[in-house]
């Protein structure tokens, strides 16, 4: 990403980012968030000392912490763990924090999980598990390698759009700013149930669209969203 992008020195309402998961997705998000002016911490189920070395190599400038400390110290938490382990999140206190659900349901990898086989988006299932979290679905429909390769400063021609959905308007606004600072045009899809349309196996997943194209695609799907389809 062009670091001359016209951002203020400091982010707005979100300044500290905690990432649960130190794999390819989590570390890619960390590498993009650090130049955006965010303080970044990563945590896993392992003790921090077990991941310090990999974090230092894959996301220089980020800090390894326990999962509990990652959540407690973050304005924004990103879920970047395999969805098959999502139930482990219930032991943590998210305390009303904004949480980006970047997880995807992959039956060949996760195994068949009945709760994700229905009409709901996987994020709606996660929201029920974590009722105190302000879940916003985002960052799930772009590959971890593309996250760095495709980022552009605001106003750049052909800047890629990323959709987001959530039931809390203030949380959606904060996530939209975060996506902008990562190098992408945010497009607000509305309530969390709209997340299904950019989930794995659905029309917008993996597409590379600009803001106008993404907005038009979501607008075309909006009647189904409003009807709860």
C-alpha positions in Angstrom: 0.0 0.0 0.0 1.2 3.5 -0.8 2.1 5.0 2.6 1.6 8.5 1.3 -2.1 7.9 1.5 -3.9 11.1 2.8 -4.8 9.7 6.3 -4.5 11.7 9.5 -1.6 10.6 11.7 -3.9 8.7 14.1 -7.1 6.6 13.4 -10.4 7.8 14.7 -12.5 5.8 17.2 -10.4 2.6 16.7 -6.7 2.9 17.7 -5.9 -0.6 19.0 -6.5 -3.7 17.0 -6.4 -7.2 18.6 -6.2 -10.2 16.3 -7.2 -13.7 17.5 -5.2 -16.0 15.2 -1.6 -15.7 14.1 -1.9 -17.7 10.8 -1.8 -16.3 7.3 -5.0 -14.2 7.6 -4.2 -12.8 11.0 -0.7 -11.8 10.2 -1.7 -10.3 6.8 -4.2 -8.1 8.5 -1.6 -7.1 11.1 0.8 -6.1 8.4 -1.8 -3.9 6.7 -3.0 -2.4 10.0 0.4 -1.3 11.3 1.1 1.2 8.6 -2.5 2.5 9.1 -1.4 3.9 12.5 -2.9 1.1 14.6 -1.3 -0.6 17.6 -1.7 -4.3 16.9 -1.6 -7.4 19.2 -2.0 -11.0 18.2 -3.0 -13.9 20.4 -3.8 -17.6 20.1 -4.6 -20.4 22.4 -0.9 -20.8 23.0 1.2 -18.8 25.5 2.5 -15.5 24.0 6.1 -16.7 24.2 5.2 -19.6 21.8 4.2 -17.2 19.1 6.6 -14.3 19.7 9.1 -15.4 17.1 6.6 -16.0 14.3 4.9 -12.7 15.1 8.2 -10.8 15.0 9.0 -12.3 11.5 5.5 -12.2 9.9 4.2 -8.9 11.5 7.1 -6.8 12.7 5.8 -4.2 15.1 2.9 -6.3 16.4 3.0 -7.7 19.9 2.2 -11.2 21.0 -0.2 -11.5 23.9 -2.6 -13.9 25.5 -6.0 -14.1 23.9 -7.5 -12.5 27.0 -5.1 -9.6 26.9 -5.6 -9.1 23.2 -9.3 -8.7 23.7 -9.0 -6.6 26.8 -6.7 -4.1 25.2 -8.4 -3.7 21.8 -10.9 -1.2 20.5 -11.4 -3.6 17.6 -11.0 -7.4 17.7 -10.6 -9.5 14.6 -11.5 -13.2 14.5 -9.0 -15.0 12.3 -9.1 -18.5 13.6 -10.5 -21.6 11.9 -14.2 -21.6 12.2 -14.2 -25.1 13.5 -12.8 -23.6 16.7 -15.3 -20.9 17.0 -16.9 -22.3 20.2 -13.7 -21.7 22.0 -14.4 -18.0 21.8 -17.3 -18.3 24.2 -14.8 -18.5 27.2 -13.7 -14.9 26.5 -15.4 -11.7 27.6 -15.7 -9.4 24.6 -17.4 -6.7 26.8 -19.2 -4.9 24.0 -16.2 -4.6 21.8 -16.4 -4.2 18.0 -15.5 -7.6 16.5 -14.8 -8.3 12.8 -15.7 -11.9 11.9 -13.3 -12.8 9.1 -13.9 -16.5 9.4 -15.3 -18.7 6.7 -17.0 -22.1 6.8 -15.1 -24.7 4.8 -16.7 -28.1 5.2 -13.8 -30.0 3.6 -11.5 -28.4 6.2 -13.8 -27.8 9.2 -16.0 -30.9 8.7 -19.7 -30.6 8.4 -21.1 -28.4 11.2 -24.9 -28.4 11.3 -25.3 -24.9 12.6 -23.6 -23.5 9.5 -25.6 -25.6 7.0 -28.8 -23.5 7.1 -29.8 -20.2 5.5 -28.1 -17.9 8.0 -24.7 -16.4 7.5 -22.0 -18.0 9.7 -21.6 -14.6 11.4 -25.2 -14.7 12.7 -24.3 -18.0 14.4 -21.1 -16.4 15.9 -23.2 -13.4 17.1 -25.5 -15.7 19.1 -22.5 -17.3 20.7 -21.0 -13.9 21.6 -24.1 -11.8 22.5 -22.0 -9.1 24.1 -19.8 -8.6 21.0 -20.7 -6.1 18.3 -20.1 -8.4 15.3 -19.4 -7.0 11.9 -18.7 -9.4 9.0 -15.8 -8.2 6.9 -12.4 -9.3 5.4 -13.7 -12.8 4.7 -14.2 -12.4 1.0 -10.6 -11.4 0.0 -7.6 -13.7 0.1 -4.9 -13.0 2.6 -2.3 -12.5 -0.1 -4.6 -10.2 -2.0 -5.1 -8.1 1.1 -1.6 -6.7 0.7 -1.3 -6.9 -3.1 -4.5 -5.0 -4.0 -4.5 -2.2 -1.4 -4.6 1.3 -2.8 -4.8 4.8 -1.2 -8.1 6.6 -1.1 -9.3 8.0 -4.4 -7.0 5.7 -6.5 -8.6 4.5 -9.7 -9.8 1.0 -9.5 -9.6 0.8 -5.8 -11.2 -2.5 -4.6 -14.3 -2.5 -2.5 -14.9 -4.7 0.6 -18.3 -5.3 1.9 -19.3 -5.3 5.6 -22.4 -6.1 7.5 -23.5 -5.9 11.1 -26.5 -5.1 13.2 -24.8 -2.2 15.1 -24.5 1.0 12.9 -21.8 2.5 15.0 -19.7 -0.7 14.8 -20.2 -0.8 11.0 -19.0 2.8 10.8 -15.8 2.0 12.8 -15.1 -1.0 10.6 -15.6 1.0 7.5 -12.9 3.4 8.6 -10.6 0.5 9.4 -11.1 -1.0 5.9 -10.4 2.4 4.4 -7.1 2.6 6.2 -6.2 -0.9 5.1 -6.5 0.3 1.5 -10.0 -0.6 0.5 -13.3 1.2 -0.2 -15.8 0.0 2.4 -19.4 -0.7 1.2 -22.0 -1.1 3.9 -24.3 -4.0 3.2 -26.5 -3.3 6.2 -27.7 -5.9 8.8 -25.7 -9.0 9.6 -28.0 -11.3 7.7 -26.7 -9.6 4.5 -23.3 -11.2 5.2 -24.4 -14.4 3.6 -24.2 -12.7 0.1 -20.4 -12.3 0.5 -19.8 -15.6 2.3 -18.1 -18.6 0.8 -20.1 -20.1 -2.0 -22.3 -17.0 -2.6 -22.3 -14.4 -5.4 -19.9 -11.8 -4.1 -17.3 -14.1 -2.5 -13.9 -13.7 -4.0 -14.9 -11.0 -6.5 -12.8 -8.0 -7.2 -15.2 -5.1 -7.6 -14.9 -1.3 -7.2 -17.2 0.7 -4.9 -19.9 1.3 -7.6 -19.9 -2.3 -8.7 -20.1 -3.6 -5.2 -22.9 -1.2 -4.3 -24.9 -2.2 -7.4 -24.4 -5.9 -6.6 -25.6 -5.5 -3.0 -28.5 -3.3 -4.1 -29.7 -6.0 -6.4 -29.6 -8.5 -3.5 -31.3 -6.1 -1.0 -34.9 -7.3 -1.6 -33.8 -10.8 -0.5 -32.1 -9.3 2.5 -35.1 -7.3 3.5 -37.3 -10.3 3.2 -34.9 -12.4 5.4 -34.2 -14.8 2.6 
